Amino acid sequence: MALAGIIRAEIVEKQEATVMAGSGITVVMATYDPPAHWLREQLQSVAAQALPPEKVLILDDCSPHTELEDIRRILTETLGELPWELTRNEENQGSNETFAALIQQVETPYVAFCDQDDRWMPHKLETLLGQMQDDRVTAVCSDQQIIDGEGKVLFDSITQAMPHIHFRSGENLAPGLLKDNFMSGCTMLMRTEIAKAALPLVPGMVYDHHLALFSAARGKVISLPEALIAHRIHGNNQTGPLGDIRTKADYIAKRVEPFARRMAALKDRIDLGQPQRTLEDWASARLDYSRRVKGAGKRLLRLRRCSQGVTLFELLLPLMPGCMFRFVLKALQRGKI
């Protein structure tokens, strides 16, 4: 499925393969004003893989403050003989459309997604690919350490930082992924044919959540308990529940409305039966309640089994004074309630 007209990019430079690694894996990375030292560390960890990728594709999303020559130089200095290709969006498209464009360029059987500022463990690709020997497996992910800007380990598992994440493996997991995602893109390896078939991406859904859902709908997904990357947390990418929320309006704009748009868009893309219909009704009730539609509160209460905690919070939201909202929000962000 072509994405012509959505992304236009120019090829900046490429390094052709001198030796094919034979892994069948292409690593794709979206960059946007990447800090040079973190980008260097990330690429060094890709180059140091026990099972090297066959190619690395980098698409810069029209960085306003980073020269492409700087990125090219880091690629040349870190990736050694690994073949790579660097391209640039003519206009900023956002991470979702940038990763969608990268997926379209992949020619190997498998695709691995890479952030611009993390660090991979040397056996990451080898370990993930080992799970793909089962033909039913469409995607595999792993746990991750959480590190700070200096590389210090803050948490040995993402579940310590985000207790609401529960890893699962198996088939028939797509209904649960309609609402909650446990597969982080930076830890994922997918079959390329599945990734391409999942395009275009659904509005209001982060690319890795979208790909996880469509992978689970097409087969078996695997979550490994081993942390195969160190995910860097800094000022621009804080991880945590409701970390980007400051006000009630924020919550509605960034949680309630996007979920409603997502469920509406998914109607035409995937059919998971009654669980999907129920979540569509819940999403509609949440949106209507946030807009003070008469009777929406009763509908929302009736559908509370979709998420009792979220439903209770949103039912009480209009009644909370600002000081109480801020107190509850901080407690939620810290995982205290």
N, C-alpha and C positions, 0 to 999 in steps of 0.2 A: 504493500500500500504506500503510494508515494506521498511525500510531504511537500511537493513542489509549491513554491509560493510562500511557505511558512518560514523557511530558513534559507537564506542565501549566504554562502560562505566562499571565501577564496582560499585556494591551496597556497600556503605560505612556503612550506618546505617539507620534504620527506626524505627519510633515509631508508633505502631499499634493503631488503634482507640479503645478508651474505651467507647466513646459515639458517635453515628453517628449524625451529625448535621442535615441531611435531606435536605440540600440546593441543592444537586445535582451538586455542583461546586467543581472543582479542580483548585487550584491556581498553576501556573507553573512559576518558576523563574530560569533564567540563571545567574550564578555568574562568575566573573572573577576578581580576586584580590579585593574583595569588602572591602571598608573601614569599619572597625568593627562598629563604632558608627552609620554610616548611615544604614548599614545592620540591626543592632539592632532596629533602629527606624522604618525601613520599616516593619520588621517582627512583631514588637509590634502592628503596625497599622493593620496588617492582623489579628492578634489574637484578636484585639479589635472590630472586625466587629460585628454589630448588628445581622447579619445573617452570622454565621461562615461558612467557606468552609468545605467540607467533608475531604479534604486532601490537603497537600502542597507538591509539587514535586520540588526539587532543584537539578539542574544539573550544577556542576562546570566545567567550560571549561578549565581544566588543568591549574589552576592558578599557575604561577611560584613563587609567593612571599607570598602566603597565605596557611597556613597549614589547611588541612581538619578538624583537631581536633578543630581549632578555629571556623570554621563555625558550626561544630556539637555542640559545646558548646553554641554558640549563639542561635541556633535552640532550644536546650533543655531549655535554660533560658527564651526564649521569647514566644514560641508557646504553653506553658501549655499542655493541654490535646489534642490539635489538632494533628491528625496523620500526620506524615511527612516522606519523604524518601529522602535521600541525596545520589547522585551518582556523578561520576566524569568521564569525558572524558579522555581516555588514551593519546590522543593528542589534541592539540588545534584545534577546528573546526570552530570557529567564532559563532557569536550570531544566525545567521540564522539557521545553521544546529543544533545548540544546542536546539533552540526552536522547530525545527521540530522533534527532538528526544523526547523531552518532550511531545509534542502533541501525539505521538505514545503510550505513557505510560498512558494516561488519560483513565479512565474507567467510569467516571460520565457523565451525559448528557451535562454538560456545562464546559467550560474552561475559566479561567481568567488569563491574562498575567501580570506579575509583574516584575518591575525593581528591582535592588538591593539597590537603594539609594533614593527612593521616600518616600512619606507618604500618606496613604489612609485616606479619611474621613470615620468615623465609619459606615455610611449607604451606602457606595459604592456598595457592592455586593447586598444588599437588593434592592436598587434603580434600578440597572441594570437588576436584575432578574425579577423585576416587568414588564419590557417591553417585556419579553419573553413569556408572557401569550398569545400573539398573535402568532399563529402558523406560520404565514408568516415571522416573524422576524428571521433572521439568525444571526445577530450580532448587538450589541448596544455599543456605546461609549459615552464618556462625555467630557465636557470641563475640563481644568486643570489650577490650579494656577501654577505660576512659582516662585520657591524659590531659594535662593542662598545656598552656602555651610553651612551657619550658620542657615538656616531655615527661613530667612527673606523673606517676600513676595515681589517679584519684580513686578509681574503682576498678576492681579486677573483673567485674561483669557489668554490663549495661543494666541488668536487673537490679543491681544495688542502687544505681542512680535513678532508675525508672521502674519502681516495683510493680507497676501495672502491666509491664511486658511479661508475657508468658509464652515461651517458645513451644512450638508444637511441630510434630512430624507426622506424615501420613497422607492418605487420600481423603477426599470429601471435606477439605478444610476451607473451601471457598466461602461458604455462608458466614463463618466466623470472621473472615477477612473483609467482609463488607464494611464492618465498623472499625475493627482494631487491627493494626498491622504489627507483626513481630519480625518482619524481614527487612533489615536495613540494606539499602542499595550498596553501600560501601563494603558489605560482607557477602554479596550475592554472586553466584555464578548461575547463568541461565543457558538453556538451549536457545540458540539464535533464532531458530524458526518460530519458537514460541514468542520471543520478544518482538519480532517483526509482526507476527499475527496480532499482537495486542495493541498495535498502533491503529489510529491515533490515540493519544492519551485523553482520559476523561477529565473535563474541567473540574477544578476543586479537589483534585486528588494528586498527591505528590507522586512522582514517577515510580518510586520503588514500591509504594503501596499498590498502585495500579498494576505493575508487573507481577507483584506477589499474588494479587487476586486472580489475574488471568492465568498464571502458572498453576495455581491450585485448582482452577476450574478445568484445566486440561490434563491433570495428572497428579502425581505425588510430589510434595515438597518436603525437604529435609532441613531440620535445624540442628546444627552441631553445638554441643555445650562448650567446646573449646573456643577461647578467644583468639581469633586468627588475625585480628588487626588491633591497633591502638588508635582509637578515635579521638581526635584532638578537639577539646572544647575551649573556645575563646569568646571574646566579646561579641562576635558576629554570628555565632552559631550555638548559643546556649542550649543545652539539652535539659529537658525536665518537663514535667506536666505543667501545662499552661504557662510556660516560660515567656511567651510573647504577649501575655495578657496583662493589661494595666487597669482597664475600666470595664464596666458592664457593656458598654458599646463595643469595646474590643472583643469581648467574649462572643457577642452576637455576630459581629462581622467576621470573626476568624474561626469560629467553631460551629455556630448554628447555621448560618447562611451557606457556607461552603459545603457542609454535609448535605443540606437539602438539594443544592445544585448537583452534587455528586450522585445522589440516589436518583434524581430525575434523569440525568444523563446516562446512567447505567441501564435504564429500562430498555434502551435501543441496542445495547451492546452485549448483554449477558442475561441469562434467565436461570436463577437459582431457586425458583419455586417460592413456596410460602415464606421461608425466612426472609427473602428479599422483599416480598410484598409487605410483610410486617414492618420491616425497617423503613420502607418508603412511607408507610402511614405514620410511623414515629417521627421521621424527619419532617413530614408535613405538619404534624401537631406541634413540634418544637418551634418551627418557623412561625406558625400562626400564633402560638402563645407569646412569642417574642414581639409580635405585632399587635397584641391585645385583641385578637379575634375572639368573638364571643363563643364560648363552648370549647375552646382549644384546651383549656386547663383540664377539663374532664377527659378529653381524648388522650391527652398526654399521660394522665394518671392511669388510664386504662391500659396503656402500652408500656407501663413502667418496667416490665420484665426485660425489655430491650437493654436497659441499663438503669438499675434502680438508683444508683448514686448520681448519675447525670440527671435523671428525671427529677429527683428530689431537689438537687441544687438549682435547676432551672425553674422549678415551680416556686421556689423561695426567692429567686433572684429579684423580681420586681419589689418584693417586700423588704429587702435588706437595705438599711441605711448605708451610706457610702463607707463609713468606718467599719461596719460589720463585714461588708463585702471585701474590703482590703484585708481584714483579719483572716477571713475564711480563705481568700485567695492565697495568701502567704502560707497558710497551713497546707493547702493543697499542693502548692509548688514545692514545699519541703517534704511532701509525702507523709505529713503528720495525720491526715485524715483521708 
